[in-house]
Amino acid sequence: MADLAHRRALILMVIAPLLWSIAGVVTRNLSPELQAQGRFEITFWRSLFAAVFVGGYLLLVRRDFIGALTRAGWPGLLSGCMWATMFICFMLSLTLTSTANTLIVLAVAPLITAILARAVLKAPIALRTWLAIAIAMAGIVWMFAGGLRIESPTSLLGMLIAFGAPLASAINFVVLKKRGQSVDLIPAVFLGGVISAALMLPFSLPLIALPRDVALLAVLGFFQLGLPCMLLVVAARHLSATELALLALLEVLLGPLWAWLGAGEVPAGTTVFGGALVLGALILNELAAARDRGLTRARVG
């Protein structure tokens, strides 16, 4: 039964980054004016629609909107603040520095998560996991090193802001593992969307999104943000914090693939090779973990 739950959680943690990774392809279809001047507005609409999606689920499917929010308590509020930080820092960093710089900073998320999980949860981190983290980080650097540019203090500021995303995700993963077994933290995704939208609205005015833009941003909010974040919360009940952080890196691999399939942007050789390193590290880590679980069961049996 535990193995089945673990496998289902793994499936959810493949679906989640698959959905996260469509952001680039969808945003390329926004109006040129919004793409050039409206990153705050993009974050506002995306966060708002994510909150609407999760709130609708709690209200119409769970039929327990107020009760779910109340029971989430302070862990839900803390997790919601971390979701909001991730939503905001990623988009703000892109306004100040290059995509490559941002993604390279995000590569440290598994390392920060492992250190925090070890300190707070007292969770043992296997040597194979440390190796997987190191290889995955190296692979992402390899993928985007060609685009790494620190050309100004603004670019450096963008990278510092980007660091808020992996730090917040690490804290969030630890909260999900520490409290997510006893408290339903799906409402935290709703809170994250509300907090992010409220903070971004003043910077988004006057709103310039066209009706078609709003429709596309609704798709992003519903299916690229709200739904996959909910899936991650469910998967967190059966995966370690470090597993969550490593598997979340699939988003970085799948983004260039969508750009190739959806926009004809052929990935460079370094992108392919670095991506293969990351994917290999993730697969080998999960295979080794499955072997260890099998050996443990055999000894117990």
N, C-alpha and C positions, 0 to 999 in steps of 0.2 A: 504493500500500500504506500509506504514512504517513497519507494522508487517511482511509482506511478505519479505521485504528487510532484516529485522532483522533475520528472520528464515533462509533465504539463507546465510546470513553472519555466522550464527551459524553452518550451515552445512559445510561451507568452513573452519571454525575454528575447526571442528572435523577432516576433511580430512587432513588439514595441519599437525597437530601433528601425525596423523596416518602414514603419509609419513615420517616425521622426525624420527619416532621411528624404522624404518627398518634399521637404520645405523648399529646397533650392529650385526644383523644377516648377513648382507652383508659383513661387514668387517671381520667376522670370516672365510669367504671363500677366503680372500686374502692370498697370499703366506706367510709362517711363517716369512721369512726374512723381508718382508715389515711391517708386524704387529709388529715385535720386534724392528725394527730400523728406520721405515719410517713414523713416525707420521707427521713430517713436510711435507714429500712428499705426504702423504694421503691428508693433508689439501690443499696442492698446487693443486693436480689434481682435487679434489672435488670442490674447489673454481673456478678453471679454467673452468670446465665443466658446473658449474652453470652459469657462465658468458656467455658461449657459448649458453646455452639454452635460457636464457633471452634475450641475444643479437639477437639470431635467431628469437625469437618471435617479437621483435621490428622491425627487418629488413624485415622478410618475411610475417608476419601476419599484423602488424600495417603499414608496409611500411613507417616508419617514424623514423628511428633510430636516426639520427642526431637531428631532431626536438624534439623528446621525451627527449633526453638527455639535450638539451638546455633549454627546458621549465621547466625541473625539478629544475634547478637553484641551489641556495645554500641549500634549504631544501633537494634536492636530494643528494647533495654532503655530507651533514651532515648525512642523513640517510644511505648513502652508507658506510661512515666511521663506523657507528654503526654496520651495518651488518658485515663488515670486522672484527671489534673487537669481535663480537660474534663468528664468524667462527673460529678465531684464538685462542681466550682465552680458549674456550672449549677444543680444541685439545691439546693446550700447557699444560693446567692443568692436563690432563690425562697422560702426559709424566712425571709429577712430583709428582702426588699424586694419590690416589685410585679413582676409579669410584664413590664409595659411598661418599667420601669426596666432590668430584666435584658436585654430584647431590644434596647433602644437601645444598651446597652454592647456587646452582641455585634456591632452593626453596624460596629464599628471593625476587625473581623477582616481584611477585604481590605486596608485601609490598612496595618495592622501587617505583614501578609504581604508586601505589595509592598515596604515599606521593608527588611524583613529579607532578602527574596530578592535585592534589589539589593545589599545589603551583603555577604551571605554567598556567594550564588551568582554575583554579578556579572551578574545577569540584566537585560538592558535592559527597561524598562517603557515601552511605547508611550504616547503622549499620550492616545490614545483609551481606554486602560485606566485612566489616572488620572482621566479624565472619567467613565468608567463607575463607578469607585469612589466618586467624589464624589456622583454622581447617586443611586447605590444607597444610600449612607449617608443622604442627604437624604430619600430615599423612606421609609426605615425610621423615621427620626425623625418624619416626617409621619404615618406609620401609627400611631405609639404616643405621640406628644407629648401627646395629650389625657389619657393615663393616667400621665404622668410626675409623680411626687410624691416629694420628699425631705422627709419629715415628721419624721425623727428621726435621731440618730446611727446607730441600727441600720439604717435604710434606706440611709444612706450606706455603711455597712460592707458591706451586701449588694451594692451596686454595685461596690465595690472588689474583693470576692471574685469577682463576675461577670467582672471584667476579666481574671481568670486564665484564663478559657475562650478568648477570642480570642488572648491571648498564647500559650497553649499550642498552640492550633491553628496559629498562624503558625509556631512552632518545628517542629511536627510536619510541616507541609507542606514546609518547607525540608529536613528530614531525609529525607522521602519522595523529594524530588527529587534530593538529593545522593547518597543511598545506595540508593534503591529500585530503580534500574536494575540494580544488581549483586547486591543482597541482597533476598530475599523477606521483606517486612515484614508480611505477614499475621499471623505469630505475635505481633507487637507488640500487635494488638488483643486477643488472648488475655491477654497480660501486663497490659494496661490494665484488663481486667475483673477479673483476680485482685487486682491492687493496689487498685483501687477498692473491691471487695467486702471485702477484708481491713481496709482503713481504716475502712469504714463499719459493720462488724459491731459493734464495741463500743458505738457510739452508737445502734444499732438495738435493743439488748436492753432489756427483754424483747420478743421478736417478737410482733406482734399481728395479722399478716396472716392472713386466713381462707384455707382451701383455694382458694376461688374467686379470691381476690386473687392467690395464688401462681400460679395458672394464667394469669391475665391478665398478670402480671409476667413470666412465662415467654415469652408472646407478645412482649412488649416487648423482653426481652433477646435473643430469637432474631432477630426480624424488624424491630425498630425500632432496635436497637443493633448487634448482632453482624454481621448480614448487610450492612447499608448501609456500615458501617465497612470491611468487607472489600472491598466494591465500590469505595470511595474509594481504597483502597490500590492496586487494580488500575488505576483510572483515572489515578492519579498518574503512571504510567509514560509517559503520552502527553499530559498537560496540564501547563501551567505552574502553579507554586505560586499565582500570582495568579488564574488561571482557576479553580482548585479553590476558593479562598476566595470568589470572586464567586458561583460556581454553588451553593456551599453555602448561600447566602442564600435560595435557593428554599424552604428549610425554613420561614423566617419568613413567606413568602407563602402557603404551603400550609396552615400551621397554622390561620389564620382560616377558610380554605375548608372544612377538615374540620369545624371547630366549627360552621359554618353547615349543612353537609350532614348531619353526624352528631348534632348537638345542637340544631339550630334557632337558633343564635346568629347573627343577621343582622349582618354587619359594617357598621361606620359608614362614611359617605362618605369620611372622611379615610383610613380603612384601605384602601378600594378605590383611591383616587387615589394614595396613597403606594405601594401594591403595584404599580400600573400603572407608576409611575416606575421602581421596582426592576426589574420584568420587562422594560421597554423598554430599560433600560441593559444588562442581561445579553444580550438578543437582539442589540442593535445592536453590542455589543462583539464577539460571536461572528461576526456577519456581516462586520464590518470585518476581523476576523482572517482569515476565509476568503478575503476579497478579496485581502488582502495575500499570503497563501500562493499564490493563483493568479497574482498578478503576479510573484512570485518565481520560480515555475516557468516562466512565460513568458519571463522574462529569461534563465534558465539554459538553456532549450530553444532 
